[in-house]
C-alpha cells in the first residue's frame, strides 16, 4: 500500500503475477469491474 500525498493507492497482485489497481473498486463501486482474460 502506498500513499501519495492525500491520495492512497491500493494494489493487489493477481494470480498470474500482474499488479492491478483497486482504485476503481473504491471510486466506481457502482460499476462492476469485469476482467476478461
mmCIF file of the N, C-alpha and C atoms, coordinates in Angstrom:
data_MODEL
# 
_entry.id   MODEL 
# 
loop_
_atom_site.group_PDB 
_atom_site.id 
_atom_site.type_symbol 
_atom_site.label_atom_id 
_atom_site.label_alt_id 
_atom_site.label_comp_id 
_atom_site.label_asym_id 
_atom_site.label_entity_id 
_atom_site.label_seq_id 
_atom_site.pdbx_PDB_ins_code 
_atom_site.Cartn_x 
_atom_site.Cartn_y 
_atom_site.Cartn_z 
_atom_site.occupancy 
_atom_site.B_iso_or_equiv 
_atom_site.pdbx_formal_charge 
_atom_site.auth_seq_id 
_atom_site.auth_comp_id 
_atom_site.auth_asym_id 
_atom_site.auth_atom_id 
_atom_site.pdbx_PDB_model_num 
ATOM 1   N N  . UNK A 1 1  ? 0.851   -1.203  0.000   1.00 0.00 ? 1  UNK A N  1 
ATOM 2   C CA . UNK A 1 1  ? 0.000   0.000   0.000   1.00 0.00 ? 1  UNK A CA 1 
ATOM 3   C C  . UNK A 1 1  ? 0.879   1.243   0.000   1.00 0.00 ? 1  UNK A C  1 
ATOM 4   N N  . UNK A 1 2  ? 0.604   2.134   -0.917  1.00 0.00 ? 2  UNK A N  1 
ATOM 5   C CA . UNK A 1 2  ? 1.395   3.352   -0.999  1.00 0.00 ? 2  UNK A CA 1 
ATOM 6   C C  . UNK A 1 2  ? 0.497   4.561   -0.820  1.00 0.00 ? 2  UNK A C  1 
ATOM 7   N N  . UNK A 1 3  ? 1.051   5.597   -0.193  1.00 0.00 ? 3  UNK A N  1 
ATOM 8   C CA . UNK A 1 3  ? 0.296   6.830   -0.004  1.00 0.00 ? 3  UNK A CA 1 
ATOM 9   C C  . UNK A 1 3  ? 1.026   7.955   -0.727  1.00 0.00 ? 3  UNK A C  1 
ATOM 10  N N  . UNK A 1 4  ? 0.364   8.525   -1.722  1.00 0.00 ? 4  UNK A N  1 
ATOM 11  C CA . UNK A 1 4  ? 0.957   9.614   -2.491  1.00 0.00 ? 4  UNK A CA 1 
ATOM 12  C C  . UNK A 1 4  ? 0.217   10.895  -2.159  1.00 0.00 ? 4  UNK A C  1 
ATOM 13  N N  . UNK A 1 5  ? 0.803   11.729  -1.313  1.00 0.00 ? 5  UNK A N  1 
ATOM 14  C CA . UNK A 1 5  ? 0.117   12.942  -0.894  1.00 0.00 ? 5  UNK A CA 1 
ATOM 15  C C  . UNK A 1 5  ? -1.126  12.566  -0.107  1.00 0.00 ? 5  UNK A C  1 
ATOM 16  N N  . UNK A 1 6  ? -2.284  13.030  -0.581  1.00 0.00 ? 6  UNK A N  1 
ATOM 17  C CA . UNK A 1 6  ? -3.533  12.684  0.095   1.00 0.00 ? 6  UNK A CA 1 
ATOM 18  C C  . UNK A 1 6  ? -4.230  11.524  -0.597  1.00 0.00 ? 6  UNK A C  1 
ATOM 19  N N  . UNK A 1 7  ? -3.693  11.121  -1.753  1.00 0.00 ? 7  UNK A N  1 
ATOM 20  C CA . UNK A 1 7  ? -4.322  10.027  -2.498  1.00 0.00 ? 7  UNK A CA 1 
ATOM 21  C C  . UNK A 1 7  ? -3.678  8.708   -2.101  1.00 0.00 ? 7  UNK A C  1 
ATOM 22  N N  . UNK A 1 8  ? -4.489  7.778   -1.675  1.00 0.00 ? 8  UNK A N  1 
ATOM 23  C CA . UNK A 1 8  ? -3.970  6.472   -1.291  1.00 0.00 ? 8  UNK A CA 1 
ATOM 24  C C  . UNK A 1 8  ? -4.284  5.463   -2.386  1.00 0.00 ? 8  UNK A C  1 
ATOM 25  N N  . UNK A 1 9  ? -3.260  4.799   -2.866  1.00 0.00 ? 9  UNK A N  1 
ATOM 26  C CA . UNK A 1 9  ? -3.444  3.810   -3.918  1.00 0.00 ? 9  UNK A CA 1 
ATOM 27  C C  . UNK A 1 9  ? -3.265  2.417   -3.338  1.00 0.00 ? 9  UNK A C  1 
ATOM 28  N N  . UNK A 1 10 ? -4.201  1.543   -3.655  1.00 0.00 ? 10 UNK A N  1 
ATOM 29  C CA . UNK A 1 10 ? -4.132  0.173   -3.164  1.00 0.00 ? 10 UNK A CA 1 
ATOM 30  C C  . UNK A 1 10 ? -3.999  -0.760  -4.354  1.00 0.00 ? 10 UNK A C  1 
ATOM 31  N N  . UNK A 1 11 ? -3.077  -1.695  -4.244  1.00 0.00 ? 11 UNK A N  1 
ATOM 32  C CA . UNK A 1 11 ? -2.847  -2.624  -5.333  1.00 0.00 ? 11 UNK A CA 1 
ATOM 33  C C  . UNK A 1 11 ? -2.949  -4.057  -4.837  1.00 0.00 ? 11 UNK A C  1 
ATOM 34  N N  . UNK A 1 12 ? -3.330  -4.955  -5.732  1.00 0.00 ? 12 UNK A N  1 
ATOM 35  C CA . UNK A 1 12 ? -3.322  -6.371  -5.401  1.00 0.00 ? 12 UNK A CA 1 
ATOM 36  C C  . UNK A 1 12 ? -2.596  -7.119  -6.501  1.00 0.00 ? 12 UNK A C  1 
ATOM 37  N N  . UNK A 1 13 ? -1.918  -8.187  -6.120  1.00 0.00 ? 13 UNK A N  1 
ATOM 38  C CA . UNK A 1 13 ? -1.199  -8.988  -7.105  1.00 0.00 ? 13 UNK A CA 1 
ATOM 39  C C  . UNK A 1 13 ? -2.107  -10.122 -7.555  1.00 0.00 ? 13 UNK A C  1 
ATOM 40  N N  . UNK A 1 14 ? -2.360  -10.169 -8.848  1.00 0.00 ? 14 UNK A N  1 
ATOM 41  C CA . UNK A 1 14 ? -3.212  -11.220 -9.386  1.00 0.00 ? 14 UNK A CA 1 
ATOM 42  C C  . UNK A 1 14 ? -2.466  -12.545 -9.402  1.00 0.00 ? 14 UNK A C  1 
ATOM 43  N N  . UNK A 1 15 ? -3.220  -13.631 -9.607  1.00 0.00 ? 15 UNK A N  1 
ATOM 44  C CA . UNK A 1 15 ? -2.613  -14.957 -9.593  1.00 0.00 ? 15 UNK A CA 1 
ATOM 45  C C  . UNK A 1 15 ? -1.563  -15.110 -10.691 1.00 0.00 ? 15 UNK A C  1 
ATOM 46  N N  . UNK A 1 16 ? -1.734  -14.376 -11.797 1.00 0.00 ? 16 UNK A N  1 
ATOM 47  C CA . UNK A 1 16 ? -0.774  -14.510 -12.896 1.00 0.00 ? 16 UNK A CA 1 
ATOM 48  C C  . UNK A 1 16 ? 0.437   -13.606 -12.704 1.00 0.00 ? 16 UNK A C  1 
ATOM 49  N N  . UNK A 1 17 ? 0.478   -12.898 -11.585 1.00 0.00 ? 17 UNK A N  1 
ATOM 50  C CA . UNK A 1 17 ? 1.660   -12.102 -11.272 1.00 0.00 ? 17 UNK A CA 1 
ATOM 51  C C  . UNK A 1 17 ? 1.543   -10.641 -11.656 1.00 0.00 ? 17 UNK A C  1 
ATOM 52  N N  . UNK A 1 18 ? 0.421   -10.259 -12.241 1.00 0.00 ? 18 UNK A N  1 
ATOM 53  C CA . UNK A 1 18 ? 0.265   -8.858  -12.630 1.00 0.00 ? 18 UNK A CA 1 
ATOM 54  C C  . UNK A 1 18 ? -0.224  -8.036  -11.447 1.00 0.00 ? 18 UNK A C  1 
ATOM 55  N N  . UNK A 1 19 ? 0.076   -6.760  -11.497 1.00 0.00 ? 19 UNK A N  1 
ATOM 56  C CA . UNK A 1 19 ? -0.321  -5.864  -10.414 1.00 0.00 ? 19 UNK A CA 1 
ATOM 57  C C  . UNK A 1 19 ? -1.492  -5.016  -10.883 1.00 0.00 ? 19 UNK A C  1 
ATOM 58  N N  . UNK A 1 20 ? -2.609  -5.142  -10.188 1.00 0.00 ? 20 UNK A N  1 
ATOM 59  C CA . UNK A 1 20 ? -3.792  -4.389  -10.597 1.00 0.00 ? 20 UNK A CA 1 
ATOM 60  C C  . UNK A 1 20 ? -4.177  -3.383  -9.535  1.00 0.00 ? 20 UNK A C  1 
ATOM 61  N N  . UNK A 1 21 ? -4.681  -2.253  -9.986  1.00 0.00 ? 21 UNK A N  1 
ATOM 62  C CA . UNK A 1 21 ? -5.082  -1.207  -9.055  1.00 0.00 ? 21 UNK A CA 1 
ATOM 63  C C  . UNK A 1 21 ? -6.496  -1.461  -8.572  1.00 0.00 ? 21 UNK A C  1 
ATOM 64  N N  . UNK A 1 22 ? -6.713  -1.230  -7.292  1.00 0.00 ? 22 UNK A N  1 
ATOM 65  C CA . UNK A 1 22 ? -8.043  -1.415  -6.724  1.00 0.00 ? 22 UNK A CA 1 
ATOM 66  C C  . UNK A 1 22 ? -8.780  -0.094  -6.615  1.00 0.00 ? 22 UNK A C  1 
ATOM 67  N N  . UNK A 1 23 ? -8.181  0.985   -7.143  1.00 0.00 ? 23 UNK A N  1 
ATOM 68  C CA . UNK A 1 23 ? -8.813  2.298   -7.028  1.00 0.00 ? 23 UNK A CA 1 
ATOM 69  C C  . UNK A 1 23 ? -10.214 2.286   -7.639  1.00 0.00 ? 23 UNK A C  1 
ATOM 70  N N  . UNK A 1 24 ? -10.373 1.574   -8.778  1.00 0.00 ? 24 UNK A N  1 
ATOM 71  C CA . UNK A 1 24 ? -11.671 1.547   -9.437  1.00 0.00 ? 24 UNK A CA 1 
ATOM 72  C C  . UNK A 1 24 ? -12.733 0.915   -8.552  1.00 0.00 ? 24 UNK A C  1 
ATOM 73  N N  . UNK A 1 25 ? -12.319 -0.058  -7.745  1.00 0.00 ? 25 UNK A N  1 
ATOM 74  C CA . UNK A 1 25 ? -13.285 -0.721  -6.876  1.00 0.00 ? 25 UNK A CA 1 
ATOM 75  C C  . UNK A 1 25 ? -13.790 0.229   -5.805  1.00 0.00 ? 25 UNK A C  1 
ATOM 76  N N  . UNK A 1 26 ? -12.932 1.160   -5.383  1.00 0.00 ? 26 UNK A N  1 
ATOM 77  C CA . UNK A 1 26 ? -13.320 2.083   -4.325  1.00 0.00 ? 26 UNK A CA 1 
ATOM 78  C C  . UNK A 1 26 ? -14.082 3.287   -4.867  1.00 0.00 ? 26 UNK A C  1 
ATOM 79  N N  . UNK A 1 27 ? -13.680 3.775   -6.036  1.00 0.00 ? 27 UNK A N  1 
ATOM 80  C CA . UNK A 1 27 ? -14.255 5.009   -6.552  1.00 0.00 ? 27 UNK A CA 1 
ATOM 81  C C  . UNK A 1 27 ? -15.343 4.773   -7.592  1.00 0.00 ? 27 UNK A C  1 
ATOM 82  N N  . UNK A 1 28 ? -15.482 3.530   -8.063  1.00 0.00 ? 28 UNK A N  1 
ATOM 83  C CA . UNK A 1 28 ? -16.514 3.228   -9.057  1.00 0.00 ? 28 UNK A CA 1 
ATOM 84  C C  . UNK A 1 28 ? -17.254 1.968   -8.651  1.00 0.00 ? 28 UNK A C  1 
ATOM 85  N N  . UNK A 1 29 ? -17.687 1.943   -7.390  1.00 0.00 ? 29 UNK A N  1 
ATOM 86  C CA . UNK A 1 29 ? -18.352 0.750   -6.883  1.00 0.00 ? 29 UNK A CA 1 
ATOM 87  C C  . UNK A 1 29 ? -19.652 0.467   -7.630  1.00 0.00 ? 29 UNK A C  1 
ATOM 88  N N  . UNK A 1 30 ? -20.242 1.510   -8.210  1.00 0.00 ? 30 UNK A N  1 
ATOM 89  C CA . UNK A 1 30 ? -21.499 1.311   -8.906  1.00 0.00 ? 30 UNK A CA 1 
ATOM 90  C C  . UNK A 1 30 ? -21.295 0.609   -10.246 1.00 0.00 ? 30 UNK A C  1 
ATOM 91  N N  . UNK A 1 31 ? -20.043 0.549   -10.717 1.00 0.00 ? 31 UNK A N  1 
ATOM 92  C CA . UNK A 1 31 ? -19.758 -0.127  -11.976 1.00 0.00 ? 31 UNK A CA 1 
ATOM 93  C C  . UNK A 1 31 ? -18.893 -1.346  -11.715 1.00 0.00 ? 31 UNK A C  1 
ATOM 94  N N  . UNK A 1 32 ? -19.484 -2.530  -11.748 1.00 0.00 ? 32 UNK A N  1 
ATOM 95  C CA . UNK A 1 32 ? -18.716 -3.767  -11.523 1.00 0.00 ? 32 UNK A CA 1 
ATOM 96  C C  . UNK A 1 32 ? -17.614 -3.899  -12.558 1.00 0.00 ? 32 UNK A C  1 
ATOM 97  N N  . UNK A 1 33 ? -16.427 -4.278  -12.085 1.00 0.00 ? 33 UNK A N  1 
ATOM 98  C CA . UNK A 1 33 ? -15.294 -4.428  -12.987 1.00 0.00 ? 33 UNK A CA 1 
ATOM 99  C C  . UNK A 1 33 ? -15.229 -5.869  -13.477 1.00 0.00 ? 33 UNK A C  1 
ATOM 100 N N  . UNK A 1 34 ? -15.299 -6.049  -14.788 1.00 0.00 ? 34 UNK A N  1 
ATOM 101 C CA . UNK A 1 34 ? -15.232 -7.388  -15.364 1.00 0.00 ? 34 UNK A CA 1 
ATOM 102 C C  . UNK A 1 34 ? -13.872 -7.558  -16.015 1.00 0.00 ? 34 UNK A C  1 
ATOM 103 N N  . UNK A 1 35 ? -13.118 -8.559  -15.554 1.00 0.00 ? 35 UNK A N  1 
ATOM 104 C CA . UNK A 1 35 ? -11.794 -8.804  -16.108 1.00 0.00 ? 35 UNK A CA 1 
ATOM 105 C C  . UNK A 1 35 ? -11.881 -9.946  -17.110 1.00 0.00 ? 35 UNK A C  1 
ATOM 106 N N  . UNK A 1 36 ? -11.676 -9.635  -18.376 1.00 0.00 ? 36 UNK A N  1 
ATOM 107 C CA . UNK A 1 36 ? -11.715 -10.665 -19.409 1.00 0.00 ? 36 UNK A CA 1 
ATOM 108 C C  . UNK A 1 36 ? -10.303 -11.137 -19.685 1.00 0.00 ? 36 UNK A C  1 
ATOM 109 N N  . UNK A 1 37 ? -10.079 -12.417 -19.522 1.00 0.00 ? 37 UNK A N  1 
ATOM 110 C CA . UNK A 1 37 ? -8.743  -12.970 -19.770 1.00 0.00 ? 37 UNK A CA 1 
ATOM 111 C C  . UNK A 1 37 ? -8.718  -13.641 -21.128 1.00 0.00 ? 37 UNK A C  1 
# 
